[in-house]
Amino acid sequence: MDVKKAIAEIRKEKKRKFEQSIDLIINLKGIDIKRDNIAAVINIPNKIKDKKVCGFLSKKSELVRTILQPDFQKYKEKKPLKSLIKEFDFFIASAPLMPQVATAFGKVLGPSGKMPSPQLGILGKDDDSVIKQVLDRIDKSIKIRLKEPSVKIVIGKEGMKDEQIEENIRTVFEGLVQVLPSKRDNLKSVLIKTTMGKPVKVEI
């Protein structure tokens, strides 16, 4: 069914005591995860939620939780390092600090897909005006990094309008197709669902 009908269908599911997320599931075929190394940062038209952001910066910022270079050594142990990675959705960093960030945090940030990147997260200047611009972009960004031939991401919330959810679905779908080696030929199936609901197949 088309996207509009699929959204209407999942809204018929039993209501829960919490606001459910709307998940987009894109199953792929003909993909070699190790060889193809598929990753993308996609800007969506409608914000889903505020993201928790941490910055590796040369000076303290009021806009984000800041970790200064002298504090890097506190995260040598695995426990505080893993706790930090779990607490935040995104990490940003001042460009001159990136070599030290990679050394101190790379072993956990890399595999988790949260390493600051040139696309979204490495700052030429770490002053508040630049940080605010990046935070605005992060709030409307979805990061995809393929670890298996299937993508499952939160695309919206129940409280959002149907049109907003549809716009987000189409934007992420098109953004992912662009980075696939064989484009639409790599698509197996597309589904949407609520957190606790059953998946509904979608034709885009």
PyMOL commands that place a pseudoatom at each C-alpha (Angstrom):
pseudoatom trace, name=CA, resn=MET, resi=1, chain=A, elem=C, hetatm=0, pos=[0.000, 0.000, 0.000]
pseudoatom trace, name=CA, resn=ASP, resi=2, chain=A, elem=C, hetatm=0, pos=[1.116, 3.592, -0.432]
pseudoatom trace, name=CA, resn=VAL, resi=3, chain=A, elem=C, hetatm=0, pos=[2.677, 5.597, 2.394]
pseudoatom trace, name=CA, resn=LYS, resi=4, chain=A, elem=C, hetatm=0, pos=[-0.490, 7.535, 3.344]
pseudoatom trace, name=CA, resn=LYS, resi=5, chain=A, elem=C, hetatm=0, pos=[-2.583, 4.362, 3.656]
pseudoatom trace, name=CA, resn=ALA, resi=6, chain=A, elem=C, hetatm=0, pos=[0.190, 2.564, 5.569]
pseudoatom trace, name=CA, resn=ILE, resi=7, chain=A, elem=C, hetatm=0, pos=[0.403, 5.383, 8.131]
pseudoatom trace, name=CA, resn=ALA, resi=8, chain=A, elem=C, hetatm=0, pos=[-3.400, 5.299, 8.548]
pseudoatom trace, name=CA, resn=GLU, resi=9, chain=A, elem=C, hetatm=0, pos=[-3.192, 1.514, 8.992]
pseudoatom trace, name=CA, resn=ILE, resi=10, chain=A, elem=C, hetatm=0, pos=[-0.571, 1.567, 11.769]
pseudoatom trace, name=CA, resn=ARG, resi=11, chain=A, elem=C, hetatm=0, pos=[-2.576, 4.259, 13.589]
pseudoatom trace, name=CA, resn=LYS, resi=12, chain=A, elem=C, hetatm=0, pos=[-5.376, 1.703, 14.017]
pseudoatom trace, name=CA, resn=GLU, resi=13, chain=A, elem=C, hetatm=0, pos=[-3.115, -0.293, 16.367]
pseudoatom trace, name=CA, resn=LYS, resi=14, chain=A, elem=C, hetatm=0, pos=[-3.960, -0.448, 20.064]
pseudoatom trace, name=CA, resn=LYS, resi=15, chain=A, elem=C, hetatm=0, pos=[-2.947, 2.746, 21.872]
pseudoatom trace, name=CA, resn=ARG, resi=16, chain=A, elem=C, hetatm=0, pos=[-0.259, 2.427, 24.533]
pseudoatom trace, name=CA, resn=LYS, resi=17, chain=A, elem=C, hetatm=0, pos=[0.372, 4.419, 27.708]
pseudoatom trace, name=CA, resn=PHE, resi=18, chain=A, elem=C, hetatm=0, pos=[3.370, 6.104, 26.099]
pseudoatom trace, name=CA, resn=GLU, resi=19, chain=A, elem=C, hetatm=0, pos=[3.940, 7.900, 22.811]
pseudoatom trace, name=CA, resn=GLN, resi=20, chain=A, elem=C, hetatm=0, pos=[5.205, 5.283, 20.403]
pseudoatom trace, name=CA, resn=SER, resi=21, chain=A, elem=C, hetatm=0, pos=[7.832, 5.872, 17.772]
pseudoatom trace, name=CA, resn=ILE, resi=22, chain=A, elem=C, hetatm=0, pos=[7.181, 5.231, 14.090]
pseudoatom trace, name=CA, resn=ASP, resi=23, chain=A, elem=C, hetatm=0, pos=[9.871, 2.941, 12.700]
pseudoatom trace, name=CA, resn=LEU, resi=24, chain=A, elem=C, hetatm=0, pos=[10.978, 2.638, 9.089]
pseudoatom trace, name=CA, resn=ILE, resi=25, chain=A, elem=C, hetatm=0, pos=[12.409, -0.741, 8.078]
pseudoatom trace, name=CA, resn=ILE, resi=26, chain=A, elem=C, hetatm=0, pos=[14.174, -1.106, 4.729]
pseudoatom trace, name=CA, resn=ASN, resi=27, chain=A, elem=C, hetatm=0, pos=[15.316, -4.633, 3.871]
pseudoatom trace, name=CA, resn=LEU, resi=28, chain=A, elem=C, hetatm=0, pos=[18.041, -4.905, 1.250]
pseudoatom trace, name=CA, resn=LYS, resi=29, chain=A, elem=C, hetatm=0, pos=[19.391, -7.498, -1.180]
pseudoatom trace, name=CA, resn=GLY, resi=30, chain=A, elem=C, hetatm=0, pos=[22.578, -7.897, -3.203]
pseudoatom trace, name=CA, resn=ILE, resi=31, chain=A, elem=C, hetatm=0, pos=[24.616, -6.056, -0.573]
pseudoatom trace, name=CA, resn=ASP, resi=32, chain=A, elem=C, hetatm=0, pos=[28.046, -7.054, 0.725]
pseudoatom trace, name=CA, resn=ILE, resi=33, chain=A, elem=C, hetatm=0, pos=[28.243, -5.250, 4.076]
pseudoatom trace, name=CA, resn=LYS, resi=34, chain=A, elem=C, hetatm=0, pos=[32.040, -5.409, 4.346]
pseudoatom trace, name=CA, resn=ARG, resi=35, chain=A, elem=C, hetatm=0, pos=[32.751, -4.468, 0.748]
pseudoatom trace, name=CA, resn=ASP, resi=36, chain=A, elem=C, hetatm=0, pos=[30.084, -1.819, 0.126]
pseudoatom trace, name=CA, resn=ASN, resi=37, chain=A, elem=C, hetatm=0, pos=[30.565, 0.117, 3.411]
pseudoatom trace, name=CA, resn=ILE, resi=38, chain=A, elem=C, hetatm=0, pos=[27.253, 1.995, 3.151]
pseudoatom trace, name=CA, resn=ALA, resi=39, chain=A, elem=C, hetatm=0, pos=[26.788, 5.077, 5.322]
pseudoatom trace, name=CA, resn=ALA, resi=40, chain=A, elem=C, hetatm=0, pos=[24.845, 8.326, 5.020]
pseudoatom trace, name=CA, resn=VAL, resi=41, chain=A, elem=C, hetatm=0, pos=[23.761, 11.392, 6.962]
pseudoatom trace, name=CA, resn=ILE, resi=42, chain=A, elem=C, hetatm=0, pos=[20.295, 12.413, 5.772]
pseudoatom trace, name=CA, resn=ASN, resi=43, chain=A, elem=C, hetatm=0, pos=[18.642, 15.728, 6.608]
pseudoatom trace, name=CA, resn=ILE, resi=44, chain=A, elem=C, hetatm=0, pos=[14.931, 15.263, 7.329]
pseudoatom trace, name=CA, resn=PRO, resi=45, chain=A, elem=C, hetatm=0, pos=[12.286, 18.011, 6.996]
pseudoatom trace, name=CA, resn=ASN, resi=46, chain=A, elem=C, hetatm=0, pos=[10.617, 17.376, 10.372]
pseudoatom trace, name=CA, resn=LYS, resi=47, chain=A, elem=C, hetatm=0, pos=[12.425, 17.040, 13.702]
pseudoatom trace, name=CA, resn=ILE, resi=48, chain=A, elem=C, hetatm=0, pos=[11.595, 13.878, 15.647]
pseudoatom trace, name=CA, resn=LYS, resi=49, chain=A, elem=C, hetatm=0, pos=[13.194, 14.693, 18.995]
pseudoatom trace, name=CA, resn=ASP, resi=50, chain=A, elem=C, hetatm=0, pos=[15.936, 16.757, 20.621]
pseudoatom trace, name=CA, resn=LYS, resi=51, chain=A, elem=C, hetatm=0, pos=[19.207, 14.871, 20.417]
pseudoatom trace, name=CA, resn=LYS, resi=52, chain=A, elem=C, hetatm=0, pos=[21.718, 14.754, 23.250]
pseudoatom trace, name=CA, resn=VAL, resi=53, chain=A, elem=C, hetatm=0, pos=[25.029, 16.125, 21.984]
pseudoatom trace, name=CA, resn=CYS, resi=54, chain=A, elem=C, hetatm=0, pos=[28.475, 16.123, 23.572]
pseudoatom trace, name=CA, resn=GLY, resi=55, chain=A, elem=C, hetatm=0, pos=[31.415, 18.216, 22.333]
pseudoatom trace, name=CA, resn=PHE, resi=56, chain=A, elem=C, hetatm=0, pos=[35.175, 17.647, 22.421]
pseudoatom trace, name=CA, resn=LEU, resi=57, chain=A, elem=C, hetatm=0, pos=[36.128, 21.314, 22.460]
pseudoatom trace, name=CA, resn=SER, resi=58, chain=A, elem=C, hetatm=0, pos=[38.997, 23.642, 23.291]
pseudoatom trace, name=CA, resn=LYS, resi=59, chain=A, elem=C, hetatm=0, pos=[36.775, 25.810, 25.522]
pseudoatom trace, name=CA, resn=LYS, resi=60, chain=A, elem=C, hetatm=0, pos=[33.606, 25.367, 27.554]
pseudoatom trace, name=CA, resn=SER, resi=61, chain=A, elem=C, hetatm=0, pos=[30.290, 25.846, 25.751]
pseudoatom trace, name=CA, resn=GLU, resi=62, chain=A, elem=C, hetatm=0, pos=[26.913, 26.510, 27.371]
pseudoatom trace, name=CA, resn=LEU, resi=63, chain=A, elem=C, hetatm=0, pos=[25.159, 24.807, 24.442]
pseudoatom trace, name=CA, resn=VAL, resi=64, chain=A, elem=C, hetatm=0, pos=[26.513, 21.279, 24.865]
pseudoatom trace, name=CA, resn=ARG, resi=65, chain=A, elem=C, hetatm=0, pos=[28.109, 19.072, 27.479]
pseudoatom trace, name=CA, resn=THR, resi=66, chain=A, elem=C, hetatm=0, pos=[31.796, 19.862, 26.936]
pseudoatom trace, name=CA, resn=ILE, resi=67, chain=A, elem=C, hetatm=0, pos=[34.811, 17.617, 27.363]
pseudoatom trace, name=CA, resn=LEU, resi=68, chain=A, elem=C, hetatm=0, pos=[38.073, 19.561, 27.236]
pseudoatom trace, name=CA, resn=GLN, resi=69, chain=A, elem=C, hetatm=0, pos=[41.359, 17.985, 26.195]
pseudoatom trace, name=CA, resn=PRO, resi=70, chain=A, elem=C, hetatm=0, pos=[42.750, 17.743, 29.783]
pseudoatom trace, name=CA, resn=ASP, resi=71, chain=A, elem=C, hetatm=0, pos=[39.654, 15.658, 30.666]
pseudoatom trace, name=CA, resn=PHE, resi=72, chain=A, elem=C, hetatm=0, pos=[40.303, 13.044, 27.951]
pseudoatom trace, name=CA, resn=GLN, resi=73, chain=A, elem=C, hetatm=0, pos=[42.363, 10.925, 30.350]
pseudoatom trace, name=CA, resn=LYS, resi=74, chain=A, elem=C, hetatm=0, pos=[39.304, 10.387, 32.586]
pseudoatom trace, name=CA, resn=TYR, resi=75, chain=A, elem=C, hetatm=0, pos=[37.931, 8.128, 29.847]
pseudoatom trace, name=CA, resn=LYS, resi=76, chain=A, elem=C, hetatm=0, pos=[40.893, 5.753, 29.576]
pseudoatom trace, name=CA, resn=GLU, resi=77, chain=A, elem=C, hetatm=0, pos=[38.923, 3.084, 31.409]
pseudoatom trace, name=CA, resn=LYS, resi=78, chain=A, elem=C, hetatm=0, pos=[36.251, 1.197, 29.444]
pseudoatom trace, name=CA, resn=LYS, resi=79, chain=A, elem=C, hetatm=0, pos=[33.404, 1.749, 31.911]
pseudoatom trace, name=CA, resn=PRO, resi=80, chain=A, elem=C, hetatm=0, pos=[33.275, 5.598, 31.881]
pseudoatom trace, name=CA, resn=LEU, resi=81, chain=A, elem=C, hetatm=0, pos=[33.967, 5.575, 28.127]
pseudoatom trace, name=CA, resn=LYS, resi=82, chain=A, elem=C, hetatm=0, pos=[31.085, 3.199, 27.342]
pseudoatom trace, name=CA, resn=SER, resi=83, chain=A, elem=C, hetatm=0, pos=[28.804, 5.115, 29.713]
pseudoatom trace, name=CA, resn=LEU, resi=84, chain=A, elem=C, hetatm=0, pos=[29.601, 8.360, 27.859]
pseudoatom trace, name=CA, resn=ILE, resi=85, chain=A, elem=C, hetatm=0, pos=[28.902, 6.834, 24.430]
pseudoatom trace, name=CA, resn=LYS, resi=86, chain=A, elem=C, hetatm=0, pos=[25.579, 5.428, 25.678]
pseudoatom trace, name=CA, resn=GLU, resi=87, chain=A, elem=C, hetatm=0, pos=[24.470, 8.759, 27.176]
pseudoatom trace, name=CA, resn=PHE, resi=88, chain=A, elem=C, hetatm=0, pos=[24.776, 10.847, 23.993]
pseudoatom trace, name=CA, resn=ASP, resi=89, chain=A, elem=C, hetatm=0, pos=[23.243, 10.534, 20.525]
pseudoatom trace, name=CA, resn=PHE, resi=90, chain=A, elem=C, hetatm=0, pos=[25.839, 12.654, 18.728]
pseudoatom trace, name=CA, resn=PHE, resi=91, chain=A, elem=C, hetatm=0, pos=[29.381, 13.865, 19.261]
pseudoatom trace, name=CA, resn=ILE, resi=92, chain=A, elem=C, hetatm=0, pos=[30.980, 16.964, 17.789]
pseudoatom trace, name=CA, resn=ALA, resi=93, chain=A, elem=C, hetatm=0, pos=[34.631, 18.025, 17.926]
pseudoatom trace, name=CA, resn=SER, resi=94, chain=A, elem=C, hetatm=0, pos=[36.916, 20.938, 17.212]
pseudoatom trace, name=CA, resn=ALA, resi=95, chain=A, elem=C, hetatm=0, pos=[38.961, 20.072, 14.088]
pseudoatom trace, name=CA, resn=PRO, resi=96, chain=A, elem=C, hetatm=0, pos=[42.404, 20.577, 15.750]
pseudoatom trace, name=CA, resn=LEU, resi=97, chain=A, elem=C, hetatm=0, pos=[41.398, 18.103, 18.507]
pseudoatom trace, name=CA, resn=MET, resi=98, chain=A, elem=C, hetatm=0, pos=[40.324, 15.306, 16.132]
pseudoatom trace, name=CA, resn=PRO, resi=99, chain=A, elem=C, hetatm=0, pos=[43.645, 13.350, 16.260]
pseudoatom trace, name=CA, resn=GLN, resi=100, chain=A, elem=C, hetatm=0, pos=[43.451, 13.226, 20.077]
pseudoatom trace, name=CA, resn=VAL, resi=101, chain=A, elem=C, hetatm=0, pos=[39.714, 12.406, 19.935]
pseudoatom trace, name=CA, resn=ALA, resi=102, chain=A, elem=C, hetatm=0, pos=[40.422, 9.510, 17.575]
pseudoatom trace, name=CA, resn=THR, resi=103, chain=A, elem=C, hetatm=0, pos=[43.163, 8.192, 19.871]
pseudoatom trace, name=CA, resn=ALA, resi=104, chain=A, elem=C, hetatm=0, pos=[41.221, 8.540, 23.130]
pseudoatom trace, name=CA, resn=PHE, resi=105, chain=A, elem=C, hetatm=0, pos=[37.671, 7.718, 21.981]
pseudoatom trace, name=CA, resn=GLY, resi=106, chain=A, elem=C, hetatm=0, pos=[37.916, 6.137, 18.529]
pseudoatom trace, name=CA, resn=LYS, resi=107, chain=A, elem=C, hetatm=0, pos=[37.877, 2.512, 19.693]
pseudoatom trace, name=CA, resn=VAL, resi=108, chain=A, elem=C, hetatm=0, pos=[34.314, 2.990, 21.009]
pseudoatom trace, name=CA, resn=LEU, resi=109, chain=A, elem=C, hetatm=0, pos=[33.020, 5.942, 18.957]
pseudoatom trace, name=CA, resn=GLY, resi=110, chain=A, elem=C, hetatm=0, pos=[33.998, 4.265, 15.668]
pseudoatom trace, name=CA, resn=PRO, resi=111, chain=A, elem=C, hetatm=0, pos=[32.128, 0.954, 16.076]
pseudoatom trace, name=CA, resn=SER, resi=112, chain=A, elem=C, hetatm=0, pos=[29.084, 2.765, 17.531]
pseudoatom trace, name=CA, resn=GLY, resi=113, chain=A, elem=C, hetatm=0, pos=[28.883, 5.026, 14.450]
pseudoatom trace, name=CA, resn=LYS, resi=114, chain=A, elem=C, hetatm=0, pos=[29.157, 8.165, 16.609]
pseudoatom trace, name=CA, resn=MET, resi=115, chain=A, elem=C, hetatm=0, pos=[32.595, 9.440, 15.574]
pseudoatom trace, name=CA, resn=PRO, resi=116, chain=A, elem=C, hetatm=0, pos=[32.406, 13.156, 14.621]
pseudoatom trace, name=CA, resn=SER, resi=117, chain=A, elem=C, hetatm=0, pos=[32.521, 13.382, 10.837]
pseudoatom trace, name=CA, resn=PRO, resi=118, chain=A, elem=C, hetatm=0, pos=[33.269, 16.114, 8.273]
pseudoatom trace, name=CA, resn=GLN, resi=119, chain=A, elem=C, hetatm=0, pos=[29.627, 15.840, 7.115]
pseudoatom trace, name=CA, resn=LEU, resi=120, chain=A, elem=C, hetatm=0, pos=[28.239, 16.561, 10.549]
pseudoatom trace, name=CA, resn=GLY, resi=121, chain=A, elem=C, hetatm=0, pos=[30.288, 17.147, 13.634]
pseudoatom trace, name=CA, resn=ILE, resi=122, chain=A, elem=C, hetatm=0, pos=[33.795, 18.457, 12.960]
pseudoatom trace, name=CA, resn=LEU, resi=123, chain=A, elem=C, hetatm=0, pos=[33.943, 22.190, 13.676]
pseudoatom trace, name=CA, resn=GLY, resi=124, chain=A, elem=C, hetatm=0, pos=[36.294, 24.641, 11.969]
pseudoatom trace, name=CA, resn=LYS, resi=125, chain=A, elem=C, hetatm=0, pos=[35.668, 26.974, 14.919]
pseudoatom trace, name=CA, resn=ASP, resi=126, chain=A, elem=C, hetatm=0, pos=[34.284, 25.933, 18.276]
pseudoatom trace, name=CA, resn=ASP, resi=127, chain=A, elem=C, hetatm=0, pos=[32.467, 29.159, 19.083]
pseudoatom trace, name=CA, resn=ASP, resi=128, chain=A, elem=C, hetatm=0, pos=[28.790, 29.140, 20.059]
pseudoatom trace, name=CA, resn=SER, resi=129, chain=A, elem=C, hetatm=0, pos=[27.432, 30.513, 16.754]
pseudoatom trace, name=CA, resn=VAL, resi=130, chain=A, elem=C, hetatm=0, pos=[29.014, 27.622, 14.798]
pseudoatom trace, name=CA, resn=ILE, resi=131, chain=A, elem=C, hetatm=0, pos=[27.979, 25.084, 17.453]
pseudoatom trace, name=CA, resn=LYS, resi=132, chain=A, elem=C, hetatm=0, pos=[24.351, 26.319, 17.296]
pseudoatom trace, name=CA, resn=GLN, resi=133, chain=A, elem=C, hetatm=0, pos=[24.256, 25.879, 13.499]
pseudoatom trace, name=CA, resn=VAL, resi=134, chain=A, elem=C, hetatm=0, pos=[25.574, 22.327, 13.825]
pseudoatom trace, name=CA, resn=LEU, resi=135, chain=A, elem=C, hetatm=0, pos=[23.099, 21.505, 16.621]
pseudoatom trace, name=CA, resn=ASP, resi=136, chain=A, elem=C, hetatm=0, pos=[20.190, 22.702, 14.439]
pseudoatom trace, name=CA, resn=ARG, resi=137, chain=A, elem=C, hetatm=0, pos=[21.391, 20.407, 11.634]
pseudoatom trace, name=CA, resn=ILE, resi=138, chain=A, elem=C, hetatm=0, pos=[21.898, 17.471, 14.003]
pseudoatom trace, name=CA, resn=ASP, resi=139, chain=A, elem=C, hetatm=0, pos=[18.324, 17.782, 15.335]
pseudoatom trace, name=CA, resn=LYS, resi=140, chain=A, elem=C, hetatm=0, pos=[17.066, 17.267, 11.772]
pseudoatom trace, name=CA, resn=SER, resi=141, chain=A, elem=C, hetatm=0, pos=[19.559, 14.591, 10.747]
pseudoatom trace, name=CA, resn=ILE, resi=142, chain=A, elem=C, hetatm=0, pos=[19.454, 10.820, 10.640]
pseudoatom trace, name=CA, resn=LYS, resi=143, chain=A, elem=C, hetatm=0, pos=[22.699, 8.885, 10.510]
pseudoatom trace, name=CA, resn=ILE, resi=144, chain=A, elem=C, hetatm=0, pos=[22.651, 5.518, 8.741]
pseudoatom trace, name=CA, resn=ARG, resi=145, chain=A, elem=C, hetatm=0, pos=[25.512, 3.045, 8.891]
pseudoatom trace, name=CA, resn=LEU, resi=146, chain=A, elem=C, hetatm=0, pos=[24.826, -0.416, 7.540]
pseudoatom trace, name=CA, resn=LYS, resi=147, chain=A, elem=C, hetatm=0, pos=[25.887, -3.320, 9.768]
pseudoatom trace, name=CA, resn=GLU, resi=148, chain=A, elem=C, hetatm=0, pos=[23.440, -5.813, 8.214]
pseudoatom trace, name=CA, resn=PRO, resi=149, chain=A, elem=C, hetatm=0, pos=[21.340, -5.887, 5.032]
pseudoatom trace, name=CA, resn=SER, resi=150, chain=A, elem=C, hetatm=0, pos=[18.480, -4.129, 6.799]
pseudoatom trace, name=CA, resn=VAL, resi=151, chain=A, elem=C, hetatm=0, pos=[17.920, -0.595, 8.076]
pseudoatom trace, name=CA, resn=LYS, resi=152, chain=A, elem=C, hetatm=0, pos=[15.620, 0.073, 11.028]
pseudoatom trace, name=CA, resn=ILE, resi=153, chain=A, elem=C, hetatm=0, pos=[15.335, 3.655, 12.196]
pseudoatom trace, name=CA, resn=VAL, resi=154, chain=A, elem=C, hetatm=0, pos=[12.903, 5.876, 14.073]
pseudoatom trace, name=CA, resn=ILE, resi=155, chain=A, elem=C, hetatm=0, pos=[11.256, 8.107, 11.475]
pseudoatom trace, name=CA, resn=GLY, resi=156, chain=A, elem=C, hetatm=0, pos=[8.648, 9.872, 13.594]
pseudoatom trace, name=CA, resn=LYS, resi=157, chain=A, elem=C, hetatm=0, pos=[6.444, 9.893, 16.678]
pseudoatom trace, name=CA, resn=GLU, resi=158, chain=A, elem=C, hetatm=0, pos=[2.726, 9.188, 17.059]
pseudoatom trace, name=CA, resn=GLY, resi=159, chain=A, elem=C, hetatm=0, pos=[2.117, 12.830, 17.966]
pseudoatom trace, name=CA, resn=MET, resi=160, chain=A, elem=C, hetatm=0, pos=[3.406, 14.071, 14.614]
pseudoatom trace, name=CA, resn=LYS, resi=161, chain=A, elem=C, hetatm=0, pos=[1.063, 14.794, 11.701]
pseudoatom trace, name=CA, resn=ASP, resi=162, chain=A, elem=C, hetatm=0, pos=[0.705, 12.135, 9.004]
pseudoatom trace, name=CA, resn=GLU, resi=163, chain=A, elem=C, hetatm=0, pos=[2.165, 14.525, 6.405]
pseudoatom trace, name=CA, resn=GLN, resi=164, chain=A, elem=C, hetatm=0, pos=[5.276, 15.105, 8.555]
pseudoatom trace, name=CA, resn=ILE, resi=165, chain=A, elem=C, hetatm=0, pos=[5.824, 11.361, 8.996]
pseudoatom trace, name=CA, resn=GLU, resi=166, chain=A, elem=C, hetatm=0, pos=[5.331, 10.794, 5.268]
pseudoatom trace, name=CA, resn=GLU, resi=167, chain=A, elem=C, hetatm=0, pos=[7.825, 13.553, 4.371]
pseudoatom trace, name=CA, resn=ASN, resi=168, chain=A, elem=C, hetatm=0, pos=[10.420, 12.013, 6.687]
pseudoatom trace, name=CA, resn=ILE, resi=169, chain=A, elem=C, hetatm=0, pos=[9.847, 8.518, 5.252]
pseudoatom trace, name=CA, resn=ARG, resi=170, chain=A, elem=C, hetatm=0, pos=[10.235, 9.696, 1.652]
pseudoatom trace, name=CA, resn=THR, resi=171, chain=A, elem=C, hetatm=0, pos=[13.316, 11.798, 2.436]
pseudoatom trace, name=CA, resn=VAL, resi=172, chain=A, elem=C, hetatm=0, pos=[15.147, 8.972, 4.224]
pseudoatom trace, name=CA, resn=PHE, resi=173, chain=A, elem=C, hetatm=0, pos=[14.092, 6.427, 1.598]
pseudoatom trace, name=CA, resn=GLU, resi=174, chain=A, elem=C, hetatm=0, pos=[15.426, 8.567, -1.262]
pseudoatom trace, name=CA, resn=GLY, resi=175, chain=A, elem=C, hetatm=0, pos=[18.587, 9.436, 0.695]
pseudoatom trace, name=CA, resn=LEU, resi=176, chain=A, elem=C, hetatm=0, pos=[19.349, 5.763, 1.329]
pseudoatom trace, name=CA, resn=VAL, resi=177, chain=A, elem=C, hetatm=0, pos=[18.638, 4.736, -2.273]
pseudoatom trace, name=CA, resn=GLN, resi=178, chain=A, elem=C, hetatm=0, pos=[21.204, 7.306, -3.440]
pseudoatom trace, name=CA, resn=VAL, resi=179, chain=A, elem=C, hetatm=0, pos=[24.054, 5.599, -1.538]
pseudoatom trace, name=CA, resn=LEU, resi=180, chain=A, elem=C, hetatm=0, pos=[23.142, 2.019, -2.513]
pseudoatom trace, name=CA, resn=PRO, resi=181, chain=A, elem=C, hetatm=0, pos=[25.467, 0.515, -5.160]
pseudoatom trace, name=CA, resn=SER, resi=182, chain=A, elem=C, hetatm=0, pos=[22.588, -0.623, -7.406]
pseudoatom trace, name=CA, resn=LYS, resi=183, chain=A, elem=C, hetatm=0, pos=[20.066, 1.974, -6.194]
pseudoatom trace, name=CA, resn=ARG, resi=184, chain=A, elem=C, hetatm=0, pos=[16.453, 0.612, -6.206]
pseudoatom trace, name=CA, resn=ASP, resi=185, chain=A, elem=C, hetatm=0, pos=[17.641, -2.820, -7.395]
pseudoatom trace, name=CA, resn=ASN, resi=186, chain=A, elem=C, hetatm=0, pos=[19.082, -3.318, -3.894]
pseudoatom trace, name=CA, resn=LEU, resi=187, chain=A, elem=C, hetatm=0, pos=[15.638, -2.917, -2.275]
pseudoatom trace, name=CA, resn=LYS, resi=188, chain=A, elem=C, hetatm=0, pos=[13.894, -6.046, -1.017]
pseudoatom trace, name=CA, resn=SER, resi=189, chain=A, elem=C, hetatm=0, pos=[11.033, -4.564, 1.023]
pseudoatom trace, name=CA, resn=VAL, resi=190, chain=A, elem=C, hetatm=0, pos=[10.009, -1.422, 2.887]
pseudoatom trace, name=CA, resn=LEU, resi=191, chain=A, elem=C, hetatm=0, pos=[7.844, -1.502, 6.027]
pseudoatom trace, name=CA, resn=ILE, resi=192, chain=A, elem=C, hetatm=0, pos=[6.667, 0.880, 8.728]
pseudoatom trace, name=CA, resn=LYS, resi=193, chain=A, elem=C, hetatm=0, pos=[5.455, 0.089, 12.239]
pseudoatom trace, name=CA, resn=THR, resi=194, chain=A, elem=C, hetatm=0, pos=[4.808, 1.594, 15.636]
pseudoatom trace, name=CA, resn=THR, resi=195, chain=A, elem=C, hetatm=0, pos=[7.097, 0.582, 18.516]
pseudoatom trace, name=CA, resn=MET, resi=196, chain=A, elem=C, hetatm=0, pos=[4.754, -2.199, 19.678]
pseudoatom trace, name=CA, resn=GLY, resi=197, chain=A, elem=C, hetatm=0, pos=[2.776, -2.705, 16.467]
pseudoatom trace, name=CA, resn=LYS, resi=198, chain=A, elem=C, hetatm=0, pos=[2.945, -5.044, 13.503]
pseudoatom trace, name=CA, resn=PRO, resi=199, chain=A, elem=C, hetatm=0, pos=[4.909, -4.016, 10.400]
pseudoatom trace, name=CA, resn=VAL, resi=200, chain=A, elem=C, hetatm=0, pos=[2.938, -2.835, 7.359]
pseudoatom trace, name=CA, resn=LYS, resi=201, chain=A, elem=C, hetatm=0, pos=[4.466, -3.149, 3.892]
pseudoatom trace, name=CA, resn=VAL, resi=202, chain=A, elem=C, hetatm=0, pos=[4.853, 0.100, 1.947]
pseudoatom trace, name=CA, resn=GLU, resi=203, chain=A, elem=C, hetatm=0, pos=[5.299, 0.834, -1.753]
pseudoatom trace, name=CA, resn=ILE, resi=204, chain=A, elem=C, hetatm=0, pos=[7.283, 4.007, -2.451]
for i in range(1, 204): cmd.bond("trace and resi %d" % i, "trace and resi %d" % (i + 1))
show_as sticks, trace
zoom trace
